[in-house]
Amino acid sequence: MHANNEVGSIQPIEEIAAELKKINGKRKNKIYFHTDAVQTAGKLYLDVKKLGIDLLAISAHKFNGPKGVGALYIKNGTNISPITFGGHHESGLRPGTENIPYIFGLAKALEISNAKIKEHNKRVFALREKLKEGILNAVPEVIINGSGQQSRF
């Protein structure tokens, strides 16, 4: 999970990927690295090459796209097997007809969200700080869960 949806901790995906790359260098069979980026897509910049991952999943409804559609990034050379059978779509990986309007809606919603990441995050950060200050002023003994300030979502 790239970011925790409850306490906002952002996991150090790049560092984990770097360690896994070292481990994979000593193995016969590669360990693939999948990241659930459902909470961060459209809210943080996601560069799959920089992250160093093999697979990444997102869901459109988390960035104001249509419900019921998601996307799976699969790095070239990553071997996956089908889990459902009956058609030869998507290189034999899944049966059924693609929902083109939903797929387009996902792409457009992500494009719009990505264009507004900076302003969205600035607003959310200010709201979070205001809420945190208000809670701490009202109830000083409160303990805030999550990671440090720099890696909070």
C-alpha positions, 0 to 999 in steps of 0.5 A: 500500500503506497499510502494508508487511507486512515492515518496517512502514512506514505510508505517508502516505495522507492527504498523498498524497491531498491532493497528488493532489487538487491535481493532479486540479484541473488535469486533465480526467480524474481520477486515482483513488487506490486503497489496498491496506489488506490489512495495516492493516484491523482493526489501524488505524482506517480512515476512507476520508473522512479518508484521501481515497481513491477505492478501498480493498481489504481481505482478511478473513483478515488480521483473522481472517476467512474466507480467500477473501473481501475487500472493495473500497470504491468512493467514490460517483462513482468510475467503474470498468469490469467485468473479467469478464462473464457476469452482471448482479450488482453493477450489472453489474460482476461475474458469479457468486453472492455468498458470503453466509456469507463476506461476513458472516464478513468483516464480523463479523471486522472488527467484532470486530477494530476493537473491539480495535484499541487493546489489540491495538496496545498489545500488539504495540508492546510486543512489537516494542520488546522484540524490537528491544531484545533484538536491538540488545543482542545485536548492536549493529551491526544496522540496523533497516529501515523508517520512523521510530517514529511511522509504524511498523506 
